[in-house]
Amino acid sequence: MTEFSRKFLIFLFLLLVLSPIFAYAAEIVGYSEPLENVAEMLGVEENQEYEGLLPDYSVPGLDMFSGTFISGVVGSLIVLGMAYGLAKVASRRGDDRGH
Amino acid sequence: MHIPDGFLDLSVAAVFYIMTAIVVGFSFIKARNELQERKAPVVGMVAAAIFAAQMLNWPIPGGTSAHFVGGSLAGIILGPYAGCIAMTSVLLIQTLVFADGGITALGANIWNMGVVNVFAGYYIYRLLSRRGIFLSSAVAGWAGITLAAIFAGIEIGISSSFQYSLMVTVPVMGVWHALLGIVEGFITAGVVSYIASSRPDILEFTAKEVA
């Protein structure tokens, strides 16, 4: 493993460990984004039936702390694989020209 | 600023799906120039780190807050086309796995955070690059997220559920994210400066270091 990958993994792990703490803190301060605020101002309700596999970064049946952490680990691994795969395919396109 | 289902008119959602599909498709083709194959893992790393960073909602007293978005950061590190691919991956997984952002609004969400934020951030960084890495990436991070928010404001503001209240939605989204975007700017500048000093070869374009 290169020095850069090692540093990256440590950094990623740090973010993931922090995520449940931030989720808890967000709950305490009553976190809401400007988009939600403007929707409330104008009386608009979201209408989202699809919940996803891990609704709102939680694992059904698990407490918030472990649910958030597991969601973070699972999510970053899928994103890592997907972005890497897409980039690899994109970088290879047309590579066989001239072979 | 992930728009959920129910906010956008279907016609608005459709227009942004089409525009996004065109830019993402084009980026996929153009990314080849930015990416030697050895750089593909970096695209994965940047996307994964941005996904994790987006989970950290800033706990600001009073409640109105945001989280890091990272479109400008992705564009600056990877170049706009590969940056667009990284952000598209993040937003797609957030929507499909975590229901963060609506499926109908996915086109608009990728447009805001994966297209506008990435391309605007990248070109602002390039434009200001003579002013040094920290300043140019800070302004790019700030302006990129503010522009993304203004687009989100436009999209909901031209939708019937928001009673076509563009004059409310655009200022609320733009002003709040211009304020919160200062944090985005500092994080972007910190990360770009760190990479520039430790692994400048990773950056798509390195701004001049001002002494």
Boltz contact constraints between the chains, C-beta under 6 A:
constraints:
  - contact:
      token1: [A, 4]
      token2: [B, 199]
      max_distance: 6.0
  - contact:
      token1: [A, 8]
      token2: [B, 45]
      max_distance: 6.0
  - contact:
      token1: [A, 12]
      token2: [B, 49]
      max_distance: 6.0
  - contact:
      token1: [A, 12]
      token2: [B, 52]
      max_distance: 6.0
  - contact:
      token1: [A, 15]
      token2: [B, 52]
      max_distance: 6.0
  - contact:
      token1: [A, 15]
      token2: [B, 53]
      max_distance: 6.0
  - contact:
      token1: [A, 16]
      token2: [B, 52]
      max_distance: 6.0
  - contact:
      token1: [A, 19]
      token2: [B, 55]
      max_distance: 6.0
  - contact:
      token1: [A, 22]
      token2: [B, 56]
      max_distance: 6.0
  - contact:
      token1: [A, 22]
      token2: [B, 57]
      max_distance: 6.0
  - contact:
      token1: [A, 25]
      token2: [B, 59]
      max_distance: 6.0
  - contact:
      token1: [A, 26]
      token2: [B, 57]
      max_distance: 6.0
  - contact:
      token1: [A, 26]
      token2: [B, 59]
      max_distance: 6.0
  - contact:
      token1: [A, 29]
      token2: [B, 59]
      max_distance: 6.0
  - contact:
      token1: [A, 29]
      token2: [B, 61]
      max_distance: 6.0
  - contact:
      token1: [A, 29]
      token2: [B, 63]
      max_distance: 6.0
  - contact:
      token1: [A, 30]
      token2: [B, 63]
      max_distance: 6.0
  - contact:
      token1: [A, 31]
      token2: [B, 57]
      max_distance: 6.0
  - contact:
      token1: [A, 31]
      token2: [B, 63]
      max_distance: 6.0
  - contact:
      token1: [A, 31]
      token2: [B, 65]
      max_distance: 6.0
  - contact:
      token1: [A, 32]
      token2: [B, 63]
      max_distance: 6.0
  - contact:
      token1: [A, 33]
      token2: [B, 66]
      max_distance: 6.0
  - contact:
      token1: [A, 34]
      token2: [B, 172]
      max_distance: 6.0
  - contact:
      token1: [A, 34]
      token2: [B, 173]
      max_distance: 6.0
  - contact:
      token1: [A, 34]
      token2: [B, 176]
      max_distance: 6.0
  - contact:
      token1: [A, 35]
      token2: [B, 1]
      max_distance: 6.0
  - contact:
      token1: [A, 38]
      token2: [B, 169]
      max_distance: 6.0
  - contact:
      token1: [A, 38]
      token2: [B, 172]
      max_distance: 6.0
  - contact:
      token1: [A, 42]
      token2: [B, 162]
      max_distance: 6.0
  - contact:
      token1: [A, 42]
      token2: [B, 165]
      max_distance: 6.0
  - contact:
      token1: [A, 44]
      token2: [B, 161]
      max_distance: 6.0
  - contact:
      token1: [A, 44]
      token2: [B, 162]
      max_distance: 6.0
  - contact:
      token1: [A, 46]
      token2: [B, 4]
      max_distance: 6.0
  - contact:
      token1: [A, 46]
      token2: [B, 6]
      max_distance: 6.0
  - contact:
      token1: [A, 47]
      token2: [B, 5]
      max_distance: 6.0
  - contact:
      token1: [A, 47]
      token2: [B, 6]
      max_distance: 6.0
  - contact:
      token1: [A, 48]
      token2: [B, 4]
      max_distance: 6.0
  - contact:
      token1: [A, 48]
      token2: [B, 5]
      max_distance: 6.0
  - contact:
      token1: [A, 48]
      token2: [B, 102]
      max_distance: 6.0
  - contact:
      token1: [A, 50]
      token2: [B, 99]
      max_distance: 6.0
  - contact:
      token1: [A, 50]
      token2: [B, 103]
      max_distance: 6.0
  - contact:
      token1: [A, 51]
      token2: [B, 99]
      max_distance: 6.0
  - contact:
      token1: [A, 52]
      token2: [B, 97]
      max_distance: 6.0
  - contact:
      token1: [A, 52]
      token2: [B, 98]
      max_distance: 6.0
  - contact:
      token1: [A, 52]
      token2: [B, 99]
      max_distance: 6.0
  - contact:
      token1: [A, 53]
      token2: [B, 97]
      max_distance: 6.0
  - contact:
      token1: [A, 54]
      token2: [B, 97]
      max_distance: 6.0
  - contact:
      token1: [A, 54]
      token2: [B, 98]
      max_distance: 6.0
  - contact:
      token1: [A, 55]
      token2: [B, 99]
      max_distance: 6.0
  - contact:
      token1: [A, 57]
      token2: [B, 98]
      max_distance: 6.0
  - contact:
      token1: [A, 72]
      token2: [B, 52]
      max_distance: 6.0
  - contact:
      token1: [A, 72]
      token2: [B, 55]
      max_distance: 6.0
  - contact:
      token1: [A, 75]
      token2: [B, 51]
      max_distance: 6.0
  - contact:
      token1: [A, 76]
      token2: [B, 48]
      max_distance: 6.0
  - contact:
      token1: [A, 76]
      token2: [B, 51]
      max_distance: 6.0
  - contact:
      token1: [A, 76]
      token2: [B, 52]
      max_distance: 6.0
  - contact:
      token1: [A, 78]
      token2: [B, 93]
      max_distance: 6.0
  - contact:
      token1: [A, 79]
      token2: [B, 47]
      max_distance: 6.0
  - contact:
      token1: [A, 79]
      token2: [B, 48]
      max_distance: 6.0
  - contact:
      token1: [A, 79]
      token2: [B, 51]
      max_distance: 6.0
  - contact:
      token1: [A, 79]
      token2: [B, 89]
      max_distance: 6.0
  - contact:
      token1: [A, 79]
      token2: [B, 90]
      max_distance: 6.0
  - contact:
      token1: [A, 79]
      token2: [B, 93]
      max_distance: 6.0
  - contact:
      token1: [A, 80]
      token2: [B, 44]
      max_distance: 6.0
  - contact:
      token1: [A, 80]
      token2: [B, 48]
      max_distance: 6.0
  - contact:
      token1: [A, 82]
      token2: [B, 89]
      max_distance: 6.0
  - contact:
      token1: [A, 83]
      token2: [B, 43]
      max_distance: 6.0
  - contact:
      token1: [A, 83]
      token2: [B, 44]
      max_distance: 6.0
  - contact:
      token1: [A, 83]
      token2: [B, 47]
      max_distance: 6.0
  - contact:
      token1: [A, 83]
      token2: [B, 86]
      max_distance: 6.0
  - contact:
      token1: [A, 83]
      token2: [B, 89]
      max_distance: 6.0
  - contact:
      token1: [A, 84]
      token2: [B, 40]
      max_distance: 6.0
  - contact:
      token1: [A, 84]
      token2: [B, 41]
      max_distance: 6.0
  - contact:
      token1: [A, 84]
      token2: [B, 44]
      max_distance: 6.0
  - contact:
      token1: [A, 86]
      token2: [B, 85]
      max_distance: 6.0
  - contact:
      token1: [A, 87]
      token2: [B, 35]
      max_distance: 6.0
  - contact:
      token1: [A, 87]
      token2: [B, 40]
      max_distance: 6.0
  - contact:
      token1: [A, 87]
      token2: [B, 43]
      max_distance: 6.0
  - contact:
      token1: [A, 87]
      token2: [B, 85]
      max_distance: 6.0
  - contact:
      token1: [A, 88]
      token2: [B, 40]
      max_distance: 6.0
  - contact:
      token1: [A, 90]
      token2: [B, 28]
      max_distance: 6.0
  - contact:
      token1: [A, 90]
      token2: [B, 31]
      max_distance: 6.0
  - contact:
      token1: [A, 90]
      token2: [B, 32]
      max_distance: 6.0
  - contact:
      token1: [A, 91]
      token2: [B, 32]
      max_distance: 6.0
  - contact:
      token1: [A, 91]
      token2: [B, 35]
      max_distance: 6.0
  - contact:
      token1: [A, 91]
      token2: [B, 37]
      max_distance: 6.0
  - contact:
      token1: [A, 91]
      token2: [B, 40]
      max_distance: 6.0
  - contact:
      token1: [A, 93]
      token2: [B, 32]
      max_distance: 6.0
